[in-house]
Amino acid sequence: MAEPPTTGMEIAEMKRLLGLSREAPLGCAIGGGDDRTIALLRINRVKAPKAVLKDLEEQFSELANPRFGTVQAMPDGNARTVRFVLNKPSSGLSRKLVKTLKGAGYSKVELEF
């Protein structure tokens, strides 16, 4: 059986942190890796977004188009929606994030810059 794609963190941990982000936004970092069809995502509830980006860059030396910001699940009561507020835009990021978040049970992504 094929290996699941690398998303930057474990799916169970991602799901847990996205559940916590319903109350208040959490710091996150996003980038592209070897597989250009999905985004690498790292979420942390304590660290600042730039520090989370530094951790992601240390884990993946091939990180492309790094972005940092905050993430919040289910804004305005919309089930299965995740809102990202990022430092700058990137083309095709929404599609890649939907594929990354699919395993955690979310199917819609809102991006703000």
C-alpha positions as CSV (number, residue, x, y, z in Angstrom):
1,M,0.0,0.0,0.0
2,A,1.3,3.5,-0.8
3,E,2.5,5.8,2.0
4,P,0.2,8.7,2.9
5,P,1.6,12.0,1.7
6,T,3.6,14.1,4.2
7,T,1.6,17.0,5.5
8,G,4.0,18.6,7.9
9,M,2.4,17.1,11.0
10,E,0.4,14.0,12.1
11,I,-3.3,14.0,11.0
12,A,-4.5,13.3,14.6
13,E,-2.5,16.2,16.0
14,M,-3.7,18.5,13.2
15,K,-7.3,17.5,14.0
16,R,-6.9,18.1,17.7
17,L,-5.3,21.5,17.2
18,L,-7.9,22.6,14.7
19,G,-10.6,21.6,17.2
20,L,-8.8,23.9,19.8
21,S,-8.7,26.7,17.2
22,R,-12.5,27.0,17.2
23,E,-12.2,29.2,20.3
24,A,-9.2,31.3,19.4
25,P,-6.9,31.5,16.3
26,L,-3.6,29.5,16.6
27,G,-0.2,30.2,14.9
28,C,0.5,28.3,11.7
29,A,3.0,28.0,8.9
30,I,2.4,26.8,5.4
31,G,4.7,25.9,2.5
32,G,5.2,23.6,-0.5
33,G,7.3,20.5,-0.3
34,D,8.4,17.8,-2.7
35,D,4.8,16.8,-3.6
36,R,3.5,20.0,-5.3
37,T,-0.1,18.8,-5.0
38,I,-0.4,19.3,-1.2
39,A,0.7,22.0,1.2
40,L,2.9,21.4,4.3
41,L,1.1,22.7,7.4
42,R,2.4,23.2,10.9
43,I,0.1,24.5,13.7
44,N,1.2,25.4,17.2
45,R,-1.0,26.7,20.1
46,V,1.9,28.4,22.0
47,K,4.4,29.7,19.5
48,A,4.2,32.8,17.4
49,P,3.6,32.3,13.7
50,K,7.1,33.2,12.7
51,A,8.5,30.7,15.2
52,V,6.2,28.0,13.8
53,L,7.6,28.9,10.3
54,K,11.1,28.4,11.5
55,D,10.3,25.0,12.9
56,L,8.7,24.0,9.5
57,E,11.8,25.2,7.6
58,E,14.0,23.2,9.9
59,Q,12.0,20.0,9.4
60,F,11.7,20.5,5.6
61,S,14.8,22.0,4.0
62,E,13.1,21.9,0.6
63,L,10.3,24.2,1.7
64,A,9.0,26.4,-1.1
65,N,6.8,29.5,-0.8
66,P,6.8,29.7,3.0
67,R,3.9,31.6,4.6
68,F,2.9,32.2,8.2
69,G,-0.2,33.5,10.0
70,T,-3.1,32.2,12.1
71,V,-5.7,29.5,11.6
72,Q,-9.2,29.1,12.9
73,A,-11.6,26.2,12.3
74,M,-15.3,26.7,11.9
75,P,-15.5,30.5,11.8
76,D,-19.0,31.9,12.0
77,G,-20.3,28.4,12.6
78,N,-19.5,27.0,9.2
79,A,-18.9,23.3,9.6
80,R,-15.9,21.9,7.7
81,T,-14.4,25.3,7.1
82,V,-11.0,26.5,8.1
83,R,-9.9,30.2,7.8
84,F,-6.2,31.1,7.3
85,V,-5.0,34.7,7.8
86,L,-1.6,34.7,6.1
87,N,1.2,37.3,5.6
88,K,1.1,37.3,1.8
89,P,-0.8,35.6,-1.1
90,S,0.3,32.5,-3.0
91,S,-1.2,31.1,-6.1
92,G,-2.9,27.7,-5.9
93,L,-2.6,27.6,-2.1
94,S,-6.3,27.0,-1.4
95,R,-6.4,23.8,-3.5
96,K,-3.3,22.4,-1.8
97,L,-4.6,23.2,1.7
98,V,-7.9,21.4,1.0
99,K,-6.0,18.3,0.1
100,T,-3.8,18.6,3.3
101,L,-6.9,19.1,5.5
102,K,-8.9,16.3,4.0
103,G,-7.7,13.7,6.5
104,A,-8.6,16.0,9.4
105,G,-12.2,16.2,8.2
106,Y,-12.3,19.7,6.7
107,S,-13.2,20.4,3.1
108,K,-13.4,24.2,2.7
109,V,-10.6,26.8,3.1
110,E,-10.9,30.6,3.4
111,L,-7.8,32.6,2.8
112,E,-7.2,36.2,4.0
113,F,-4.0,38.2,3.4
